[in-house]
Amino acid sequence: MTSPPGEPRRVAYLYILPAFAIYAAFLLWPIGRAVQFSLYDWDGLSVGTWAGLDNYLAIVADEGLRGAFGHALVLIVFYSVFPLVIGLALAAILNHAKVRGLAFFRTVVFLPQVIAMVVVAVVWRRVYAPDGSLNSLLSALGLDALTRGWLGDYAFALPAVGVVGTWFETGLVTVLLLAGMSRVPADLYEAARLDGAGAVREFFSVTLPSVRAEIAVALTLTMIAALRTFDLVYVTTRGGPGESTSVPSYEVYHRAFGLGQVGSAAAIGVTLTVLIFVVSFGVNRFADRRLT
């Protein structure tokens, strides 16, 4: 009797060894080195000195770093919550109404995802400029009192950056949810209508439970995008005004290449990696529990 492929078990490991070697070389090894650097006070050029956990403790003690992580959590609302709410509404309407040219609409809505974020940031920086199109529109509507330098305003700079994230991620979320809704059996909707369910109850009783997996995927992707956002902040505000739009990814760049604090930058990067893992794991565990 011949053994099935992969037996004995040690032979099976040989099949995954090439992929694991690439994974280890380009992901595990850099992460390990980052952890090592985070334990030193090092400027990237001279000999580093042992710092232990001081760089990690500084993340808690430094008000600016705490603020950067707080800003990232605020961006989650703009990158994840708002796109999810808007995407659910758009997808439900389009799926229920059976709009003509749906494929074209999906392409148009998804279009921001294929544009480089640097290009998006440059365009929106112009929109938010004091003489940009947003202020011009407000002036044309007689709302001159609302015009301002959006990216230079301490109160509005972070929400302005967040709105760009909402615009950018809404298309992705909508397309994901449309794909999920298109797979919901029509029999479920017919049964709900026979029970006297209206459009709202039908949405909450049939549509929403049926796309939990797609919601989990959308939340995972958009939350990761919010936590690791760098290019948008770098091009539009450089973390300003002051530190009102600084985020962890920008702090990694600023401290490593601007201030020469490589150890501190590595500690922020490692902390951000752990935070992203925890958020992704939590979302998927919640989704798995609700699906079982």
TORLO-100253 format. One line per field, with one value per residue (C-alpha): x, y, z. Coordinates in steps of 0.2 Angstrom, whole numbers, plus 5000, padded with zeros to 4 digits. Layout:
c1: (X | ...)
c2: (Y | ...)
c3: (Z | ...)
% end
This chain:
c1: (5000 | 5008 | 5008 | 4998 | 5008 | 5017 | 5019 | 5029 | 5026 | 5044 | 5042 | 5027 | 5037 | 5049 | 5034 | 5032 | 5050 | 5053 | 5038 | 5043 | 5061 | 5055 | 5042 | 5056 | 5069 | 5057 | 5046 | 5051 | 5070 | 5066 | 5054 | 5067 | 5080 | 5067 | 5064 | 5083 | 5085 | 5071 | 5081 | 5095 | 5098 | 5105 | 5106 | 5109 | 5127 | 5137 | 5138 | 5121 | 5120 | 5108 | 5092 | 5081 | 5063 | 5066 | 5060 | 5044 | 5041 | 5044 | 5029 | 5018 | 5027 | 5028 | 5013 | 5017 | 5018 | 5002 | 4994 | 5000 | 4992 | 4976 | 4976 | 4977 | 4962 | 4952 | 4957 | 4949 | 4932 | 4935 | 4944 | 4932 | 4916 | 4910 | 4915 | 4906 | 4890 | 4890 | 4895 | 4881 | 4868 | 4875 | 4877 | 4859 | 4851 | 4861 | 4858 | 4839 | 4836 | 4845 | 4853 | 4858 | 4876 | 4881 | 4897 | 4902 | 4897 | 4908 | 4922 | 4920 | 4917 | 4933 | 4943 | 4952 | 4959 | 4970 | 4976 | 4992 | 4989 | 5003 | 4992 | 4977 | 4985 | 4992 | 4974 | 4966 | 4979 | 4974 | 4956 | 4959 | 4970 | 4965 | 4961 | 4956 | 4940 | 4932 | 4933 | 4928 | 4912 | 4908 | 4911 | 4899 | 4886 | 4888 | 4896 | 4912 | 4912 | 4916 | 4931 | 4948 | 4965 | 4958 | 4975 | 4983 | 4969 | 4972 | 4954 | 4950 | 4967 | 4964 | 4946 | 4951 | 4964 | 4951 | 4938 | 4951 | 4952 | 4933 | 4932 | 4947 | 4940 | 4921 | 4923 | 4932 | 4920 | 4905 | 4912 | 4915 | 4898 | 4890 | 4899 | 4892 | 4874 | 4874 | 4876 | 4862 | 4848 | 4833 | 4822 | 4827 | 4821 | 4805 | 4802 | 4805 | 4792 | 4779 | 4782 | 4777 | 4795 | 4798 | 4814 | 4822 | 4818 | 4823 | 4840 | 4843 | 4836 | 4842 | 4855 | 4866 | 4868 | 4872 | 4887 | 4896 | 4911 | 4912 | 4910 | 4925 | 4936 | 4931 | 4935 | 4951 | 4958 | 4952 | 4958 | 4975 | 4975 | 4970 | 4984 | 4998 | 4993 | 5009 | 5009 | 4993 | 4999 | 5017 | 5011 | 4996 | 5002 | 5019 | 5011 | 5006 | 5000 | 5011 | 5008 | 4989 | 4989 | 5005 | 5002 | 5013 | 5019 | 5024 | 5033 | 5043 | 5049 | 5052 | 5062 | 5072 | 5077 | 5074 | 5079 | 5091 | 5082 | 5082 | 5079 | 5064 | 5057 | 5059 | 5050 | 5035 | 5035 | 5035 | 5021 | 5011 | 5014 | 5007 | 4992 | 4988 | 4989 | 4978 | 4965 | 4965 | 4964 | 4950 | 4940 | 4942 | 4938 | 4922 | 4917 | 4921 | 4911 | 4896 | 4896 | 4896)
c2: (5000 | 5017 | 5032 | 5047 | 5062 | 5071 | 5056 | 5055 | 5072 | 5078 | 5076 | 5088 | 5102 | 5101 | 5107 | 5123 | 5126 | 5137 | 5148 | 5149 | 5154 | 5169 | 5174 | 5173 | 5182 | 5197 | 5198 | 5188 | 5194 | 5212 | 5212 | 5203 | 5216 | 5230 | 5222 | 5222 | 5240 | 5245 | 5240 | 5252 | 5270 | 5272 | 5286 | 5274 | 5278 | 5277 | 5262 | 5260 | 5259 | 5247 | 5255 | 5240 | 5245 | 5263 | 5267 | 5258 | 5267 | 5283 | 5279 | 5279 | 5294 | 5305 | 5315 | 5318 | 5299 | 5296 | 5309 | 5301 | 5284 | 5293 | 5301 | 5284 | 5278 | 5294 | 5290 | 5272 | 5281 | 5290 | 5275 | 5261 | 5266 | 5280 | 5269 | 5254 | 5264 | 5273 | 5257 | 5247 | 5260 | 5261 | 5242 | 5239 | 5252 | 5246 | 5228 | 5230 | 5242 | 5232 | 5247 | 5246 | 5248 | 5241 | 5234 | 5252 | 5259 | 5247 | 5252 | 5270 | 5268 | 5257 | 5269 | 5278 | 5261 | 5260 | 5278 | 5280 | 5288 | 5301 | 5307 | 5307 | 5317 | 5330 | 5333 | 5334 | 5346 | 5357 | 5355 | 5360 | 5375 | 5393 | 5397 | 5379 | 5372 | 5369 | 5387 | 5393 | 5382 | 5389 | 5406 | 5403 | 5397 | 5413 | 5403 | 5414 | 5412 | 5393 | 5395 | 5392 | 5384 | 5367 | 5358 | 5372 | 5373 | 5364 | 5359 | 5354 | 5347 | 5329 | 5328 | 5335 | 5321 | 5308 | 5314 | 5309 | 5292 | 5290 | 5295 | 5283 | 5268 | 5269 | 5262 | 5247 | 5243 | 5246 | 5233 | 5220 | 5222 | 5222 | 5205 | 5198 | 5204 | 5197 | 5179 | 5180 | 5168 | 5176 | 5164 | 5173 | 5189 | 5181 | 5173 | 5189 | 5198 | 5184 | 5188 | 5206 | 5213 | 5230 | 5236 | 5241 | 5225 | 5215 | 5224 | 5220 | 5203 | 5196 | 5207 | 5212 | 5195 | 5187 | 5199 | 5197 | 5189 | 5204 | 5216 | 5208 | 5209 | 5227 | 5232 | 5222 | 5231 | 5248 | 5248 | 5242 | 5256 | 5269 | 5263 | 5262 | 5278 | 5288 | 5295 | 5305 | 5313 | 5316 | 5325 | 5335 | 5341 | 5333 | 5330 | 5348 | 5360 | 5357 | 5338 | 5339 | 5326 | 5316 | 5297 | 5282 | 5279 | 5297 | 5297 | 5282 | 5291 | 5308 | 5300 | 5289 | 5300 | 5317 | 5316 | 5301 | 5292 | 5275 | 5265 | 5275 | 5274 | 5255 | 5254 | 5264 | 5253 | 5237 | 5244 | 5248 | 5231 | 5223 | 5235 | 5230 | 5212 | 5214 | 5224 | 5212 | 5197 | 5204 | 5208 | 5191 | 5182 | 5192 | 5188 | 5170 | 5169 | 5178 | 5166 | 5150)
c3: (5000 | 4995 | 5006 | 5002 | 4996 | 5010 | 5021 | 5032 | 5039 | 5037 | 5018 | 5018 | 5026 | 5011 | 5000 | 5010 | 5014 | 4998 | 5002 | 5021 | 5016 | 5006 | 5020 | 5033 | 5023 | 5018 | 5033 | 5049 | 5047 | 5045 | 5060 | 5071 | 5066 | 5070 | 5087 | 5090 | 5085 | 5096 | 5111 | 5108 | 5108 | 5090 | 5077 | 5063 | 5060 | 5077 | 5089 | 5098 | 5117 | 5126 | 5130 | 5135 | 5135 | 5137 | 5119 | 5122 | 5139 | 5130 | 5118 | 5134 | 5142 | 5127 | 5124 | 5106 | 5103 | 5112 | 5102 | 5086 | 5090 | 5096 | 5079 | 5070 | 5080 | 5075 | 5057 | 5059 | 5061 | 5044 | 5035 | 5042 | 5050 | 5038 | 5022 | 5030 | 5034 | 5016 | 5008 | 5016 | 5010 | 4993 | 4990 | 4997 | 4986 | 4970 | 4974 | 4978 | 4963 | 4950 | 4943 | 4924 | 4921 | 4938 | 4931 | 4925 | 4942 | 4951 | 4941 | 4944 | 4963 | 4964 | 4953 | 4968 | 4973 | 4957 | 4959 | 4969 | 4986 | 4982 | 4967 | 4978 | 4991 | 4979 | 4971 | 4988 | 4995 | 4980 | 4984 | 5003 | 4998 | 5004 | 4985 | 4981 | 4974 | 4991 | 4997 | 4980 | 4981 | 4999 | 4993 | 4978 | 4990 | 5001 | 5015 | 5016 | 5035 | 5033 | 5021 | 5029 | 5026 | 5030 | 5031 | 5041 | 5054 | 5071 | 5073 | 5055 | 5048 | 5055 | 5050 | 5032 | 5030 | 5037 | 5024 | 5010 | 5018 | 5018 | 4999 | 4995 | 5005 | 5001 | 4984 | 4990 | 5004 | 4992 | 4979 | 4993 | 5000 | 4983 | 4979 | 4995 | 4993 | 4975 | 4983 | 4995 | 4989 | 4982 | 4992 | 5009 | 5002 | 4996 | 5013 | 5022 | 5011 | 5014 | 5033 | 5030 | 5031 | 5024 | 5015 | 5032 | 5041 | 5026 | 5026 | 5045 | 5045 | 5028 | 5020 | 5035 | 5042 | 5025 | 5022 | 5039 | 5031 | 5018 | 5032 | 5042 | 5027 | 5023 | 5042 | 5042 | 5026 | 5030 | 5048 | 5043 | 5030 | 5043 | 5056 | 5043 | 5033 | 5029 | 5011 | 5013 | 5029 | 5022 | 5006 | 5014 | 5031 | 5036 | 5053 | 5055 | 5060 | 5075 | 5078 | 5075 | 5061 | 5066 | 5065 | 5070 | 5052 | 5050 | 5067 | 5061 | 5046 | 5055 | 5070 | 5059 | 5045 | 5052 | 5070 | 5069 | 5083 | 5074 | 5090 | 5095 | 5077 | 5077 | 5094 | 5086 | 5071 | 5082 | 5092 | 5077 | 5070 | 5086 | 5086 | 5068 | 5072 | 5087 | 5078 | 5063 | 5075 | 5085 | 5070 | 5062 | 5079 | 5081 | 5063 | 5065 | 5082 | 5074 | 5058 | 5069)
% end
